């Protein structure tokens, strides 16, 4: 079958259908439903959930496959889509098979399919078809295992055509954005809850679920598409009587306290793309379900049932927020969805492990909504803002999954919330120099793709996530095993990091050197001592990839002093990354086309230098480095050294054969408040002001596989969910796969010593960049050089 997306893009047909379901061969009462064929395939039963009621949506290639042929439509989902949006049907436990403490003969449960097919035949305005879904046997979970249904129906009459969200009449306007919504079919409702990951209460209050979603937020969302946000329509509790008590003009009267009818009507409106009308009804229904679940005298089975209904309303609520351009409301909805799952998991503890797994399986697809929003944004800065805004949601999701023991799922969630715009920028095509303009969104992360990334990388990976004063750690071994540690205490981590950055540039006397050593020991105790030695490489020359999170990107990992008194660099080379999602593009870039033969392009001691920003002290010449740099150039079989006026930005294009290494020996300025205006100082000649800004680097082709930025604070910048925005992000996006950076100010002589040692090992051949830097730092430490002289240097990228 061809991947979804080859069907009638921009053309959508809706059918009113009758669904005749069977569960394991037992026929059930027929159900009315809706079938939508077009950019989004959807099959959903209408009305209150009953046994056999299906819900199936395919909005992207990761959710399933759809084939359109003349007069027919075929749909398939299989193991390769296991992390996508999978179809559900409603079931009930067999007598005597229910593991819960209470008799629950009427409690409906969702069953997620593992595989399934559907075939529909189109005859003019009518449709007939068959749906078959399977669920693999799972210990402790009742039957049924197999779902089949025949579907018959006809096209929706013109008088029921979808209406525009703004006016309530006329045909729905087609989406102006490319791609469809990868709508995960799960959890809860919008919330005003703050973006924290603190432990929830045992009961969930109605105000935690609904009340913030009766209208789109007036605050502009990050990178929001142009155009006004459609109004939400009358409130379901205060609207005029002509609306039938629903807030929807022309709708049939629905009691405002009938949550099932409100939910059914709202879901039908969503399938008709009448999002602004559906949204307040969903909010009202969610409030009623939450109120019922919160009653002190509520029967435990009914609490689970009500919370399960909230879970299944989430895709509709999230889709409304997404299509109405309300990114803040979307994140509120997803954050509340995690909270509902947390409370439902606690309420259903006696229902067996398989029920908890069903809840976790649904949580895995929640990031798809954020990815759908992000893919619609064209500008890199807008995507950065979107990733930053999603941090509370991803923190809550990661903690929920980690606390449930789903450590691999927690790692996927943690990865989904970091450096996603950066991954877009690098691109997944393997192109040598991707363009930032209109960069396609990086593929959605799943457990399968993460395993593939780790296997292709072939190194030990240590990944961190910091949430308040709690630290989560994952260690992935080259053999594919994953180990999780935590939650651990992260108390004092931020203060230690800040203290290092303050001490390192001026630790020249014995007292400050001792204090710096204490700081490095404190960081080592928090970040490295908890790791079992058995999980780390036995060879001191085998690189460990450290995936840092937040302010950990400011930590000098090679200099950490561990429990045995040694610096980490004496135990392992370290390569730093902000996210595993960057690895596919970096590996593809390194392997695409022939690699350049060993050679060096160096821009050293440029002049005239640009003026520093804000009228600060003028940059001093680096003549000492210029005089000694031939010692580095002589290490390479070919080297091109540009100094003075020749060390200008034009040298990056006007060089000889492509070098394997580019070296900048100059000054740099990092502006935390205007990170993209941070710059490397080059010669101010030829009409150029000499400031090679981070924003301009994105449009350059920086040659070489390795770039050395031997200047002050080249690894600093604004730290956010999308990594460090500044020189490091821009240079890694502009061509190299590996950078050598500095975390703070460095002395000229110390910078040269580290650079010389690095180039000596790298140019000798057979030594990857991470090991070359590691050996240079080991040698300096062994010779008695104090940590402040070599610890600011770190390797960023593949290594």
ROMARGU-539025 format. One record per residue (C-alpha): residue number from 1; residue in one letter; x, y, z. Coordinates in steps of 0.5 Angstrom, whole numbers, plus 500, padded with zeros to 3 digits. Layout:
N
(NUM,A,(X,Y,Z)) ...
***
This chain:
799
(1,X,(500,500,500)) (2,X,(503,507,499)) (3,X,(504,511,504)) (4,X,(498,516,507)) (5,X,(498,523,503)) (6,X,(497,520,496)) (7,X,(490,521,496)) (8,X,(485,527,494)) (9,X,(489,532,498)) (10,X,(484,538,499)) (11,X,(478,534,498)) (12,X,(474,531,503)) (13,X,(468,527,503)) (14,X,(464,526,509)) (15,X,(459,520,510)) (16,X,(453,518,515)) (17,X,(454,511,516)) (18,X,(451,505,520)) (19,X,(457,501,524)) (20,X,(455,493,525)) (21,X,(460,491,530)) (22,X,(462,484,533)) (23,X,(467,483,538)) (24,X,(470,476,538)) (25,X,(465,474,533)) (26,X,(459,476,538)) (27,X,(454,481,534)) (28,X,(453,487,538)) (29,X,(447,493,537)) (30,X,(449,497,531)) (31,X,(451,504,532)) (32,X,(451,511,528)) (33,X,(457,514,526)) (34,X,(461,518,521)) (35,X,(466,516,516)) (36,X,(471,522,513)) (37,X,(475,521,507)) (38,X,(480,526,505)) (39,X,(486,529,508)) (40,X,(485,526,514)) (41,X,(481,519,514)) (42,X,(477,518,520)) (43,X,(472,513,523)) (44,X,(468,514,529)) (45,X,(461,512,532)) (46,X,(457,518,535)) (47,X,(453,518,541)) (48,X,(455,515,548)) (49,X,(460,510,548)) (50,X,(457,503,547)) (51,X,(461,496,546)) (52,X,(464,496,539)) (53,X,(464,504,538)) (54,X,(470,505,534)) (55,X,(475,511,533)) (56,X,(480,511,528)) (57,X,(484,517,525)) (58,X,(490,517,520)) (59,X,(493,524,520)) (60,X,(500,522,518)) (61,X,(504,517,515)) (62,X,(506,515,522)) (63,X,(499,513,524)) (64,X,(497,508,519)) (65,X,(497,507,511)) (66,X,(491,509,506)) (67,X,(491,508,499)) (68,X,(486,511,494)) (69,X,(484,508,488)) (70,X,(478,509,483)) (71,X,(472,507,487)) (72,X,(476,504,493)) (73,X,(480,506,499)) (74,X,(484,501,503)) (75,X,(487,503,510)) (76,X,(492,499,514)) (77,X,(496,499,521)) (78,X,(501,495,523)) (79,X,(507,494,528)) (80,X,(511,499,524)) (81,X,(505,504,527)) (82,X,(505,502,534)) (83,X,(507,509,536)) (84,X,(503,512,532)) (85,X,(495,514,533)) (86,X,(492,507,533)) (87,X,(485,505,533)) (88,X,(481,504,539)) (89,X,(474,500,540)) (90,X,(470,500,546)) (91,X,(469,493,550)) (92,X,(467,491,557)) (93,X,(471,485,561)) (94,X,(468,478,561)) (95,X,(465,475,567)) (96,X,(470,473,572)) (97,X,(475,476,568)) (98,X,(476,483,571)) (99,X,(481,484,576)) (100,X,(479,490,579)) (101,X,(476,490,586)) (102,X,(469,492,584)) (103,X,(464,489,580)) (104,X,(463,493,574)) (105,X,(459,490,569)) (106,X,(457,496,565)) (107,X,(464,499,565)) (108,X,(466,500,558)) (109,X,(474,500,556)) (110,X,(478,502,551)) (111,X,(482,497,547)) (112,X,(488,499,542)) (113,X,(489,495,536)) (114,X,(496,492,535)) (115,X,(494,491,527)) (116,X,(488,492,523)) (117,X,(485,493,516)) (118,X,(479,496,513)) (119,X,(477,496,505)) (120,X,(471,501,503)) (121,X,(468,501,496)) (122,X,(465,507,493)) (123,X,(459,507,489)) (124,X,(456,514,487)) (125,X,(454,517,494)) (126,X,(454,511,498)) (127,X,(460,507,501)) (128,X,(460,500,504)) (129,X,(466,497,507)) (130,X,(469,492,513)) (131,X,(474,494,518)) (132,X,(478,488,522)) (133,X,(482,490,528)) (134,X,(486,485,532)) (135,X,(489,486,539)) (136,X,(495,482,541)) (137,X,(494,477,548)) (138,X,(496,481,554)) (139,X,(497,477,561)) (140,X,(491,480,566)) (141,X,(487,483,561)) (142,X,(480,480,559)) (143,X,(478,479,552)) (144,X,(476,480,547)) (145,X,(482,480,542)) (146,X,(478,481,535)) (147,X,(474,487,532)) (148,X,(470,487,526)) (149,X,(465,491,523)) (150,X,(461,492,517)) (151,X,(460,499,515)) (152,X,(455,502,510)) (153,X,(452,509,509)) (154,X,(451,515,504)) (155,X,(455,522,503)) (156,X,(453,527,508)) (157,X,(447,531,505)) (158,X,(449,539,503)) (159,X,(445,542,508)) (160,X,(450,538,513)) (161,X,(456,541,510)) (162,X,(461,543,515)) (163,X,(461,550,516)) (164,X,(466,556,517)) (165,X,(468,557,525)) (166,X,(467,564,524)) (167,X,(460,565,521)) (168,X,(457,558,523)) (169,X,(455,558,515)) (170,X,(458,556,509)) (171,X,(463,551,507)) (172,X,(469,550,511)) (173,X,(475,553,508)) (174,X,(481,549,507)) (175,X,(487,549,511)) (176,X,(492,554,509)) (177,X,(498,550,512)) (178,X,(501,544,509)) (179,X,(500,537,512)) (180,X,(495,534,517)) (181,X,(494,534,524)) (182,X,(498,528,527)) (183,X,(492,527,532)) (184,X,(494,523,538)) (185,X,(487,519,540)) (186,X,(488,521,548)) (187,X,(487,524,554)) (188,X,(484,530,557)) (189,X,(482,537,557)) (190,X,(484,544,557)) (191,X,(487,546,564)) (192,X,(489,553,567)) (193,X,(494,548,571)) (194,X,(501,551,572)) (195,X,(507,548,568)) (196,X,(510,544,574)) (197,X,(511,537,575)) (198,X,(509,536,582)) (199,X,(505,530,585)) (200,X,(498,531,584)) (201,X,(492,530,589)) (202,X,(488,524,589)) (203,X,(482,527,586)) (204,X,(482,532,580)) (205,X,(478,538,581)) (206,X,(473,541,575)) (207,X,(477,547,575)) (208,X,(483,543,573)) (209,X,(480,540,567)) (210,X,(475,545,564)) (211,X,(474,553,565)) (212,X,(480,555,561)) (213,X,(478,553,554)) (214,X,(471,556,553)) (215,X,(475,561,548)) (216,X,(481,561,545)) (217,X,(487,565,548)) (218,X,(488,572,547)) (219,X,(495,572,548)) (220,X,(499,571,541)) (221,X,(502,564,541)) (222,X,(509,563,539)) (223,X,(510,564,531)) (224,X,(502,564,530)) (225,X,(500,563,523)) (226,X,(497,570,520)) (227,X,(490,571,521)) (228,X,(485,572,527)) (229,X,(483,567,531)) (230,X,(476,565,530)) (231,X,(471,566,536)) (232,X,(468,561,540)) (233,X,(461,562,540)) (234,X,(456,563,546)) (235,X,(457,560,552)) (236,X,(454,553,553)) (237,X,(451,555,560)) (238,X,(449,563,558)) (239,X,(448,562,551)) (240,X,(441,564,548)) (241,X,(435,559,548)) (242,X,(435,559,541)) (243,X,(441,555,541)) (244,X,(438,549,544)) (245,X,(442,550,550)) (246,X,(448,548,547)) (247,X,(451,554,544)) (248,X,(451,552,537)) (249,X,(446,555,532)) (250,X,(440,551,530)) (251,X,(443,545,534)) (252,X,(438,540,537)) (253,X,(436,542,544)) (254,X,(441,538,549)) (255,X,(441,539,557)) (256,X,(447,542,559)) (257,X,(448,537,565)) (258,X,(448,531,560)) (259,X,(455,530,559)) (260,X,(454,524,554)) (261,X,(450,528,549)) (262,X,(454,534,550)) (263,X,(460,530,548)) (264,X,(457,526,543)) (265,X,(455,533,539)) (266,X,(461,536,540)) (267,X,(465,530,537)) (268,X,(460,530,531)) (269,X,(462,538,530)) (270,X,(469,537,530)) (271,X,(469,531,525)) (272,X,(465,537,521)) (273,X,(471,541,522)) (274,X,(466,546,526)) (275,X,(472,547,531)) (276,X,(470,554,534)) (277,X,(462,551,536)) (278,X,(465,544,538)) (279,X,(470,547,543)) (280,X,(465,550,549)) (281,X,(461,544,549)) (282,X,(467,540,550)) (283,X,(469,544,555)) (284,X,(462,544,559)) (285,X,(462,536,558)) (286,X,(469,536,561)) (287,X,(467,540,567)) (288,X,(461,535,568)) (289,X,(465,529,567)) (290,X,(471,532,572)) (291,X,(465,534,577)) (292,X,(462,527,577)) (293,X,(469,524,578)) (294,X,(470,529,584)) (295,X,(464,527,588)) (296,X,(466,525,595)) (297,X,(461,519,595)) (298,X,(463,517,587)) (299,X,(463,509,586)) (300,X,(470,508,584)) (301,X,(468,504,578)) (302,X,(464,510,576)) (303,X,(470,515,577)) (304,X,(475,511,573)) (305,X,(469,511,567)) (306,X,(469,519,568)) (307,X,(476,520,568)) (308,X,(476,515,562)) (309,X,(471,519,558)) (310,X,(476,525,559)) (311,X,(482,521,557)) (312,X,(478,520,550)) (313,X,(476,527,549)) (314,X,(483,530,549)) (315,X,(484,529,541)) (316,X,(478,533,540)) (317,X,(480,538,545)) (318,X,(487,539,542)) (319,X,(485,539,535)) (320,X,(480,545,536)) (321,X,(485,549,540)) (322,X,(490,547,534)) (323,X,(486,549,528)) (324,X,(484,555,532)) (325,X,(491,557,532)) (326,X,(491,557,540)) (327,X,(498,554,542)) (328,X,(497,556,549)) (329,X,(490,553,549)) (330,X,(493,547,546)) (331,X,(499,546,551)) (332,X,(494,547,557)) (333,X,(490,542,554)) (334,X,(496,537,553)) (335,X,(498,539,560)) (336,X,(491,537,563)) (337,X,(491,531,559)) (338,X,(498,528,563)) (339,X,(495,530,570)) (340,X,(488,526,568)) (341,X,(492,520,566)) (342,X,(496,521,573)) (343,X,(490,521,577)) (344,X,(486,516,573)) (345,X,(493,511,574)) (346,X,(492,512,581)) (347,X,(484,511,581)) (348,X,(485,504,577)) (349,X,(491,501,581)) (350,X,(487,495,583)) (351,X,(485,494,575)) (352,X,(492,491,573)) (353,X,(498,493,570)) (354,X,(495,492,563)) (355,X,(490,498,564)) (356,X,(496,502,566)) (357,X,(500,500,560)) (358,X,(494,502,556)) (359,X,(494,509,559)) (360,X,(501,510,558)) (361,X,(500,508,551)) (362,X,(496,513,550)) (363,X,(500,518,553)) (364,X,(506,516,548)) (365,X,(502,520,542)) (366,X,(501,526,546)) (367,X,(507,530,543)) (368,X,(504,529,536)) (369,X,(500,535,537)) (370,X,(506,539,539)) (371,X,(509,537,533)) (372,X,(503,538,528)) (373,X,(504,546,531)) (374,X,(511,546,530)) (375,X,(511,543,523)) (376,X,(506,549,521)) (377,X,(511,554,523)) (378,X,(516,557,517)) (379,X,(521,561,521)) (380,X,(527,558,526)) (381,X,(525,563,531)) (382,X,(518,561,532)) (383,X,(520,554,532)) (384,X,(525,556,538)) (385,X,(519,559,542)) (386,X,(514,554,540)) (387,X,(519,549,544)) (388,X,(521,553,549)) (389,X,(513,554,551)) (390,X,(512,547,551)) (391,X,(517,545,556)) (392,X,(512,545,562)) (393,X,(508,540,558)) (394,X,(514,535,556)) (395,X,(517,536,564)) (396,X,(510,533,566)) (397,X,(509,528,561)) (398,X,(517,525,562)) (399,X,(516,525,570)) (400,X,(509,521,569)) (401,X,(512,516,565)) (402,X,(518,515,569)) (403,X,(514,515,575)) (404,X,(510,509,572)) (405,X,(517,505,570)) (406,X,(516,506,563)) (407,X,(523,509,562)) (408,X,(524,508,555)) (409,X,(517,512,554)) (410,X,(520,517,559)) (411,X,(526,518,555)) (412,X,(522,519,548)) (413,X,(518,524,551)) (414,X,(524,528,554)) (415,X,(527,528,547)) (416,X,(521,530,544)) (417,X,(521,537,548)) (418,X,(529,539,547)) (419,X,(532,541,541)) (420,X,(527,540,536)) (421,X,(527,547,532)) (422,X,(535,545,532)) (423,X,(533,538,529)) (424,X,(529,542,524)) (425,X,(535,546,522)) (426,X,(540,541,521)) (427,X,(535,537,517)) (428,X,(534,530,516)) (429,X,(536,529,509)) (430,X,(544,529,510)) (431,X,(545,535,506)) (432,X,(552,538,507)) (433,X,(549,545,508)) (434,X,(542,546,510)) (435,X,(538,552,509)) (436,X,(534,555,515)) (437,X,(529,558,510)) (438,X,(523,553,510)) (439,X,(527,547,514)) (440,X,(522,541,514)) (441,X,(520,539,521)) (442,X,(524,533,523)) (443,X,(521,526,524)) (444,X,(517,525,530)) (445,X,(520,521,535)) (446,X,(518,514,537)) (447,X,(521,508,541)) (448,X,(523,505,534)) (449,X,(526,511,532)) (450,X,(530,512,538)) (451,X,(533,505,538)) (452,X,(535,506,531)) (453,X,(539,513,533)) (454,X,(542,509,539)) (455,X,(544,503,535)) (456,X,(547,507,529)) (457,X,(551,512,534)) (458,X,(554,506,537)) (459,X,(557,509,543)) (460,X,(555,509,550)) (461,X,(550,515,551)) (462,X,(548,519,558)) (463,X,(542,523,558)) (464,X,(540,528,563)) (465,X,(533,531,565)) (466,X,(533,536,570)) (467,X,(526,538,573)) (468,X,(526,543,579)) (469,X,(530,539,584)) (470,X,(530,533,581)) (471,X,(535,529,576)) (472,X,(533,524,571)) (473,X,(539,520,568)) (474,X,(538,515,562)) (475,X,(544,510,560)) (476,X,(544,507,553)) (477,X,(549,502,552)) (478,X,(552,500,545)) (479,X,(549,493,546)) (480,X,(542,497,546)) (481,X,(540,496,553)) (482,X,(537,502,557)) (483,X,(538,503,564)) (484,X,(535,509,568)) (485,X,(537,512,575)) (486,X,(532,517,579)) (487,X,(529,521,581)) (488,X,(535,524,584)) (489,X,(536,530,588)) (490,X,(539,536,584)) (491,X,(539,541,589)) (492,X,(545,546,589)) (493,X,(546,544,581)) (494,X,(545,551,579)) (495,X,(549,554,584)) (496,X,(555,550,583)) (497,X,(554,551,575)) (498,X,(554,559,576)) (499,X,(560,558,581)) (500,X,(564,555,576)) (501,X,(563,560,571)) (502,X,(564,566,576)) (503,X,(571,562,578)) (504,X,(574,559,572)) (505,X,(576,565,569)) (506,X,(580,568,575)) (507,X,(582,562,579)) (508,X,(590,564,579)) (509,X,(591,564,587)) (510,X,(591,558,591)) (511,X,(584,559,595)) (512,X,(580,560,588)) (513,X,(584,554,585)) (514,X,(581,550,592)) (515,X,(574,553,591)) (516,X,(574,551,584)) (517,X,(576,544,585)) (518,X,(571,544,591)) (519,X,(566,546,585)) (520,X,(568,541,580)) (521,X,(567,535,586)) (522,X,(560,538,588)) (523,X,(558,537,580)) (524,X,(561,530,580)) (525,X,(558,528,586)) (526,X,(551,530,583)) (527,X,(552,528,576)) (528,X,(557,522,575)) (529,X,(558,519,581)) (530,X,(551,516,581)) (531,X,(553,512,575)) (532,X,(555,505,576)) (533,X,(562,503,573)) (534,X,(559,497,569)) (535,X,(555,501,565)) (536,X,(560,506,562)) (537,X,(566,504,557)) (538,X,(572,500,560)) (539,X,(577,503,555)) (540,X,(579,510,557)) (541,X,(579,512,550)) (542,X,(572,510,548)) (543,X,(568,516,548)) (544,X,(561,518,552)) (545,X,(556,522,549)) (546,X,(553,526,554)) (547,X,(546,529,552)) (548,X,(545,535,557)) (549,X,(539,539,559)) (550,X,(538,546,560)) (551,X,(543,549,565)) (552,X,(547,543,564)) (553,X,(550,545,557)) (554,X,(554,550,561)) (555,X,(557,544,566)) (556,X,(565,543,564)) (557,X,(564,535,564)) (558,X,(571,533,562)) (559,X,(573,537,568)) (560,X,(568,534,573)) (561,X,(572,531,579)) (562,X,(569,524,581)) (563,X,(569,520,587)) (564,X,(576,517,586)) (565,X,(579,524,585)) (566,X,(580,524,578)) (567,X,(577,528,573)) (568,X,(572,525,568)) (569,X,(577,527,562)) (570,X,(582,522,565)) (571,X,(577,516,565)) (572,X,(573,518,558)) (573,X,(573,523,552)) (574,X,(566,526,552)) (575,X,(562,529,547)) (576,X,(556,534,549)) (577,X,(550,534,545)) (578,X,(543,538,547)) (579,X,(539,532,544)) (580,X,(539,525,541)) (581,X,(535,528,535)) (582,X,(541,531,532)) (583,X,(545,525,531)) (584,X,(542,522,524)) (585,X,(543,529,521)) (586,X,(550,529,523)) (587,X,(552,522,522)) (588,X,(549,523,515)) (589,X,(553,530,514)) (590,X,(559,526,515)) (591,X,(558,520,511)) (592,X,(555,524,505)) (593,X,(560,525,499)) (594,X,(568,524,500)) (595,X,(571,527,506)) (596,X,(576,532,505)) (597,X,(583,530,506)) (598,X,(587,532,512)) (599,X,(588,540,512)) (600,X,(587,546,516)) (601,X,(584,553,514)) (602,X,(586,558,520)) (603,X,(583,565,521)) (604,X,(588,568,527)) (605,X,(589,575,530)) (606,X,(585,579,525)) (607,X,(586,586,524)) (608,X,(583,591,524)) (609,X,(578,588,529)) (610,X,(571,591,530)) (611,X,(569,595,535)) (612,X,(566,592,541)) (613,X,(558,592,543)) (614,X,(556,598,548)) (615,X,(562,602,547)) (616,X,(566,597,551)) (617,X,(574,596,552)) (618,X,(577,595,545)) (619,X,(579,588,543)) (620,X,(587,587,544)) (621,X,(591,584,538)) (622,X,(593,576,539)) (623,X,(600,577,536)) (624,X,(603,572,541)) (625,X,(598,567,538)) (626,X,(600,569,531)) (627,X,(607,568,532)) (628,X,(606,561,535)) (629,X,(601,559,530)) (630,X,(606,556,525)) (631,X,(607,550,530)) (632,X,(600,548,529)) (633,X,(600,549,521)) (634,X,(606,545,521)) (635,X,(602,539,524)) (636,X,(598,538,517)) (637,X,(600,536,510)) (638,X,(597,542,508)) (639,X,(595,549,511)) (640,X,(592,556,510)) (641,X,(593,561,515)) (642,X,(590,568,514)) (643,X,(592,573,519)) (644,X,(591,581,519)) (645,X,(586,583,514)) (646,X,(586,577,510)) (647,X,(583,574,516)) (648,X,(576,576,514)) (649,X,(569,573,513)) (650,X,(571,572,505)) (651,X,(576,567,507)) (652,X,(571,562,508)) (653,X,(569,562,501)) (654,X,(575,564,498)) (655,X,(580,558,500)) (656,X,(584,553,497)) (657,X,(582,545,497)) (658,X,(576,544,502)) (659,X,(580,543,509)) (660,X,(578,538,514)) (661,X,(579,543,520)) (662,X,(577,550,521)) (663,X,(580,554,526)) (664,X,(578,561,529)) (665,X,(584,564,533)) (666,X,(580,571,535)) (667,X,(575,574,540)) (668,X,(568,573,541)) (669,X,(562,576,544)) (670,X,(556,573,546)) (671,X,(550,577,548)) (672,X,(545,572,552)) (673,X,(539,577,551)) (674,X,(540,578,544)) (675,X,(543,571,542)) (676,X,(543,571,535)) (677,X,(547,578,535)) (678,X,(553,574,538)) (679,X,(559,574,534)) (680,X,(566,572,532)) (681,X,(571,578,531)) (682,X,(574,578,524)) (683,X,(577,583,520)) (684,X,(573,589,519)) (685,X,(575,590,511)) (686,X,(572,590,504)) (687,X,(565,593,507)) (688,X,(564,588,512)) (689,X,(564,590,520)) (690,X,(568,584,522)) (691,X,(562,581,526)) (692,X,(561,574,524)) (693,X,(554,574,527)) (694,X,(550,568,529)) (695,X,(545,569,525)) (696,X,(549,570,519)) (697,X,(553,564,520)) (698,X,(546,560,519)) (699,X,(547,563,512)) (700,X,(554,561,511)) (701,X,(557,555,508)) (702,X,(563,553,514)) (703,X,(568,548,511)) (704,X,(571,542,514)) (705,X,(568,537,519)) (706,X,(571,540,525)) (707,X,(571,547,527)) (708,X,(575,550,533)) (709,X,(572,557,536)) (710,X,(578,559,540)) (711,X,(575,565,543)) (712,X,(572,567,550)) (713,X,(565,564,551)) (714,X,(564,561,544)) (715,X,(560,555,548)) (716,X,(555,560,552)) (717,X,(549,563,550)) (718,X,(541,563,551)) (719,X,(540,556,554)) (720,X,(533,554,553)) (721,X,(529,548,551)) (722,X,(532,548,544)) (723,X,(539,548,546)) (724,X,(544,554,547)) (725,X,(542,559,542)) (726,X,(548,563,540)) (727,X,(555,561,536)) (728,X,(555,554,538)) (729,X,(548,552,535)) (730,X,(549,557,528)) (731,X,(556,554,527)) (732,X,(554,546,528)) (733,X,(548,548,523)) (734,X,(552,551,518)) (735,X,(556,545,516)) (736,X,(561,542,521)) (737,X,(559,536,525)) (738,X,(564,537,531)) (739,X,(566,544,535)) (740,X,(571,545,540)) (741,X,(568,551,544)) (742,X,(569,555,551)) (743,X,(564,556,556)) (744,X,(568,562,559)) (745,X,(573,567,558)) (746,X,(580,564,557)) (747,X,(587,566,557)) (748,X,(591,567,550)) (749,X,(597,562,552)) (750,X,(592,557,555)) (751,X,(588,557,549)) (752,X,(594,556,545)) (753,X,(596,550,549)) (754,X,(590,547,549)) (755,X,(589,548,541)) (756,X,(596,545,540)) (757,X,(595,539,543)) (758,X,(588,538,540)) (759,X,(591,539,533)) (760,X,(597,535,534)) (761,X,(593,529,536)) (762,X,(588,530,531)) (763,X,(593,531,525)) (764,X,(596,525,527)) (765,X,(591,521,524)) (766,X,(587,515,527)) (767,X,(584,519,533)) (768,X,(577,522,533)) (769,X,(576,529,535)) (770,X,(573,528,542)) (771,X,(579,523,544)) (772,X,(584,528,541)) (773,X,(581,534,546)) (774,X,(581,529,551)) (775,X,(588,527,550)) (776,X,(590,534,550)) (777,X,(587,536,557)) (778,X,(590,530,560)) (779,X,(597,532,558)) (780,X,(596,539,561)) (781,X,(593,536,567)) (782,X,(599,531,568)) (783,X,(604,537,567)) (784,X,(601,541,573)) (785,X,(596,546,569)) (786,X,(590,548,573)) (787,X,(583,546,571)) (788,X,(582,553,570)) (789,X,(587,553,564)) (790,X,(584,547,560)) (791,X,(577,546,563)) (792,X,(573,551,559)) (793,X,(574,547,553)) (794,X,(569,542,551)) (795,X,(567,538,545)) (796,X,(560,539,542)) (797,X,(557,535,536)) (798,X,(559,528,534)) (799,X,(566,528,536)) 
***
